[in-house]
Amino acid sequence: MRIALLSYRSKPHVGGQGVYIRHLSRELAKLGHTVEVFSGQPYPELDLEGEGVTLTKVPSLGLYEEPNPFGNPKLSEIRDLVDVEEWARMRTGAFPEPLTFAKRVMKVLKERKDDFDIVHDNQTLATPLLRLESGLGLPLVTTIHHPISFDRRIELESAKGWKKKFGVWRWYSFVTMQAKVAAQLRHVITPSDNSKRDILTDFNVPSDRVETVHLGVPEEFVPPTGPRVRGRILAMASADAPLKGISFLLEAFAKLRTERDLELVLVSKPKKGGPTEELIEKLAIEDHVRFVNGISDAELVELMGSAEIACVPSLYEGFSLPTAELMACGTPLVVSRAGAIPEVVGPDDLCATQVTPGETEELERAIAALLDDPDRRARYSAAGRARVEEHFSWHAVAERMTALYQDTIDEFRVSTGSTTGSTISSTSSISERK
């Protein structure tokens, strides 16, 4: 098949979108498909470029990128009316990238509609993409990792004062568009049954239009060959996002530090002077918290394997790929019982200790108990690795996607009377795989 894979932003090492694009495109290419990734900034890091995978850059104004986030572009940088719209929406406090990316990529695809058999959108969920099928004659599938309405809800609860609440509401105004678009889609992919339930509820998508396809873990994520660093606790999350629950972990860590020699490593890049840095200073734990970012996959695997335990304190997750990656590295876990995390780690006390989201004291007790129990850590390590090997493979993801793509193409042919498109006769249908 000839697959167009769309992603409005694909940051390689922070957030799941860039990771998803990289591994899915690689495994689809290994199955013999050709994949062209269309992405806005930040661009993804891709494997097998020139060997079945191609990156086509769809540049935005980069209004949120360092070293000048939220800055005004130079007049010479404005190329067209879409750029003007992107800048104007940003200045009013909105997040325009899903909509403006969709407008840009539709112009490209209009000129190249005969180059592809199917389009796979990675959670852009913007109104212009609804014209792919009706206007360009290209069947569409869409991945929704989870409804961003959950992010909005949690940030509104965390915001203090009407001005901050209004700012949060304005930033997330694109969610209204995404909900309307999602309700009109015929083929939605999501990484967990928990996300599927939330999509049905928040985005009003009929159940028979949503398929669960779990994510995978790359083969290079393996347990360490050397000893773990005693007292090292690791967490991987966007530090300033309330959804990720890092503030609860910092508070629990500060209490644990009064009695133990511990180090907290956060794989994240906090906003300078932002809420995370302020809380670390308030708790007086600056000398015991270290941030790591911009590292290679090999360095990340080494870091994951160095921790005595890892913690995932999120208030919500649509899947939590870092959790699965930590399990692949055999790192014992304390996780919150939030969103799809229990779906990833299995029953409580199998691969992880599960705690109530947002409960600092419960989190503190769970971390202390696991630090004091080497036998349980060893059991979690072995069980986590075994669960990943059994359930979370990118190769299996690509095979399942191929079947879903073919079903979508076949259905589109019937509905439009078209005879074009690719057929993968050796791939079983989705119904056969359930």
N, C-alpha and C positions, 0 to 999 in steps of 0.2 A: 504493500500500500504506500501511497504518497500522502504523508501526514503533515498538516500545518499545525504546529503547537504554539499557542498564543499565551503570553504572560506579560502583564502590563509592567511588572518590575520583578527582577529575579536575582536579588542580592545573594551571592554565593554562600556565605557562611553564617548569616543571621536570618532567622525566619525560615519557614519551610518551602516557600515558593521556588527559590533558586535551586534548592536541594532536589525538590520534586522534578523540576524540569531537567536537571542534569542526569539523574539516574533513570528516569523514564525514557528519555530520548536515547540514551545509550543502549538500554536493553531492547527497545523496539528496533534499533538498528541491528543489533546482534541477531534478531529474528529475521532479518532480511528486508525490513521496511526502510524507506527513506523518510527522514524527519527533518523538517525545516522549522527552526525555532524563531518566532517573531517576538522580540522583547524590547521593552523600554528600559531606561536606566533605573537602577544599576543592572548591567548586563550579567548573564550567567557565565559560569565556567562550564564548558561542555567537553565531554569525552567523545572520541571517535569523530572529531571534526574532519571533514573530507573523506570519511569512511562510512557514509550513511547519515551523518548529522551535519547540518548547516545552521549557522546563526545569521539571521537577518536583523540588523539593528533598526529599531523604530524609535529614533531619538525624541525625547521630550525636552523641556527646557531645563530639566534637572533642578527644579526649584527647592528640593529637599536635601540636596547633596552637600557634603562638605567641600570647601571650607566656608561656604556662605549659604547655609540653609535659610529658606524663606526670604532670600534676597531678591531684589529686582533685577531682571535681565537687562543687558544693554540693548538699545534700540536696534543695533545691528544683528542681534541674536534672534529677533522676532522674524519668523519666516512666513507666517500666514495667519489667518483668523483663528485657527485652532490654538496656535500659540498665545494669541491675545486672550482667548477664552480661558486657557489654562492659567495664565498670570492673573486675570481678573478674579477667577474663582478662588485662587490661593489668597489673594489680598483680602477677600471677604471671610477668610477663615475656613473655607471648604477644602476638601481633598479631591482635586479634579482628575487625577491620573487615570482611573479606570475609564471614564468617559472619553477623555481626550486621546488616550491610547487607542481605544476602539475606533474613533473617527479616523485616526491616522492609518491604522492597520487595514481598515476597510478600503481605503484608497489603494493600498498596495495589492490587496487580494482581488479587487475588481479587475486589475490589469492582469492578474495571474490565476484566474479562477480555473483554468484548464490544467494547471500544474498539480492539482491536488485531488485526492479522492474523498478526504474528510478533514474537517477542522476540529481541533480539540482545544477548547478555551480553558485556561487555568484561572478560574475565579475572577475574570474581568467583570462579567455579568453586566455589561453595559448595553443600552438600548440599540445602538447601531448594529451590534452583532446579530440581532434578530433578523436582519435582512440577508444574512448569509444563505439561508435556505430559500427564502421567498424571492430574493433578488439575484443572488449569484448562483443558485443551484448547487450549493455545497452543503452536504449534511453536517450537522453540528452535534458534538457532545461537550459537556461542560463539567469540570471538576469544581465542586464546592467543598472546601476543606471543613468549614463550619460556617454557619451564618454569622456575619460580622455584627449582627444585632446583639450578640452576646457580649462582644467587646464593648460596644456602646453602652449597654446596660450596666456593666461593671464599672466603667469609667464614670458614668453619671452618678452612680452611688458613691464613688470615691471623691468626686469633685465637691469642693466646699464653696458655697456662695453661688448666687444666681449667675454672675458673670462667667465663672468657670464652667458651670453647667451649660450655659448657652454656647460657650466655646466648644465644649465637647459635642453638643448636639449639632452645631454647624459643621464641625470637622467630619462627623459621621453622616452628614446629609446624603452621601452617595448610597447609603444602605437602603434608603427608600427605593431608589432606582433598581438596585440589585434584587430586592424582594419582588418588584413588579416583573423584572426580566425572568427571574427564576421560575415564577409561576407559569410562564409561557413556554418554558423549555420542555422538550419531549424526552431528552436523554441526559440525566444527571448522574455523575459519579461522585461518591464520597468515601472517605477512608475508614469510617467506622459506623456501626449500627447506631451508636449514640448520636453521631452527627446526622444520620439519616432521620432519626426521630425529631431532632431539632429543626432540620430543614422542612419537614412536613408541618411542624407547628409554626415556626417563625416566618417561613417563606411560602407557606400554603401550596407546596408542590405535591401532587398526587403520589401516593406510595408506589404505584406501579411504574413510575417514571424515574425512580432513584435506585441505583445499584451500589452496593457496598463493595469496594475493592481496597483491602488493607494495603498499607504501604510496605516497602521493603527496607532492608538494611544492607548496605554494601558489604562485599566479602572481606574488605580490608579491616572491618571493625571486629577485632578478635581480642581475647583475654591477654593480659600482659605476660611476658616471660619472666619478669623480675618481680621483686617485692613491691607492695604498695606503700605509700608514704603514711606513716602512722599519724593519725590526727587530722588528715586532710579530708575535707568535705567539699564536694564539687556540685555546682548547679549550672545549668545551661538555659538561659532565658534572656529575653529583652528586659534589662534591669528596671527600666522606668515604666513599664507597662503594668498597670494594676492587675490585669488579667493573670499575670505570671506569678503573683504572690510572693515576690522576692522580699518585700518588706516584712512579711511574717517570718521568713527564714532568717533575716538579719536580726530580728528581735530574739528569736529562739537561740541563734548563735551567740548573741551577746550574753545571754544568761548562762549558756554552757561554758563560755570562756571564763567565767568567774571561778570555775572549779577545775577546768581542764586546759591542757595545752593543745589548742586546735588552730587550724588554718582553714579559711573559707576561700575557695577559688571560684570566681564567677566568670563563665565564658560569655562575655557580654561587653558592650561599650556604653557606659552610662552617659547621660547628658551632663556636660560640665555645669556644676552648680545646681543640678536637678534634684528631684526628690530622693533618689537613692544615695547620692553623695551627701546630701543634707542629713539623712537618717544615719548613715555610717558615722558621720561626725558627732551627731547627737548621742549615739550609743558608745562613742569613744572606742571604736574597734578598727580605726584606720590602719593600724600596724598589723592587723591580722586578717584583712580582707584584700584579696588580689584579683584584679581584672585581667582577663586574657582575651584578645580578639585578633582577627586577621591572620590566623595560623592555618597551616596546611592540614589536609585530612590526616596525614601521617602523624603530625604533631598533636592533632586533636585526639586521635586514638591513643597515643602515648599518654596524654593528659588524663583521659577517661580511665585508663588502666592504672594510673598512679594513685587514684583516690581510694581511701579506705571505705568510704561510703559516698553515695550521691543522693541528692534530694531534688524532687520535683514538686514544688509547693503550689502549683497553679490553682487558680480558682475555676478555670475551665480549659479544656483542650479538645480540639476536634479529633486528634489522634495522639499527638506527642511523639514525633519521630525521635527526638533526643532520648526519650525514655527507652525506646526499643534499641537505640544505638548503645546506650549504657548497659543494657542487658546483654547485648552481643559481646561487649567487653568484659562481661562477668562482674560488673560493679554492683555491689549490694545497694539496695534502694530503700528510701523512705519517700512515699509519694502521697499526694492528696487524693482523696476519693472524689475526683471531679471529672466531669465530662467523660471522655473515652479512655482515661488513664486505666481504670480497672479492666477495661476490655483488652488493653495492651498487656498488662502485667498478670492478668489472671486472678484467681481467688486470693484473698488476703492471706499473707504469710506463705505464699508459694514462691514468688520471686521478689516480693517487696512487702514492707509494712505499710498499710494504708491508714491515713489519718483524715480527720474532718477538715475540709478546706477552710483556711482562715483562722484555725485554732492554734495560736502560738504555743500555749502550754502543752497541748497534746503533741505538737510537732517536736517540741523540746524533749519531752519524755521519750518519744519514739526514737529520736536520733541517739539519745544517751543509752537507751536499752540496746540498740544495735551496735554501738561502739563497744559496749561491754560484753558482747556475745559473739566471739569468734566462730563458734560452731554454726550459728545461724547465718553469719555473713558468708561462710563457705557454702552453706546450703542454698542461699539466695543466688550466689554467684553461678553455681552449677545449673540451677533450675532456670535462671534467666537466659543463660546461653542456650540451653536445650529448647526453650520456648521460641526463641528467635529462629533457630535452625528449622523448627517445625512449621512456623506460621508466617514468617516475614521475609520473603524473598523477592527482590526486584525482578528476577526472571519470571517468577510466577505472576507478578503484577503485569508485566508486559504481555504474557500469554493471555491473561484475562482481558486486558485492554483490547488485544487483537480481536478476540471473539466479540466483544462489545462493539467495536468499530464495524465489524462485518455485519452484525445484526442491524446496526444503524443504517449502513449503506443499503442493505437489502430492503429495509422498511422504506427508506427514502425513494428507492427505485419504484417500489410498488405504488407509493402515494403520488409520485409525479409522472409515472410512465416512462422513466428514464432507463436507458440501457447502458449508460456509461458507468465507470467505476471499477474498482478492483474486487476480485473474489479470491478469498483464501480458502480453498476447498478443504485443506487439511486441518483447519481450525474448527473445533467444536463450537456450537452456539452457546450463548449465555445460559439458556434453559438447561442444556446438558451439563453445565458446570455447577449449577446450584446444588 
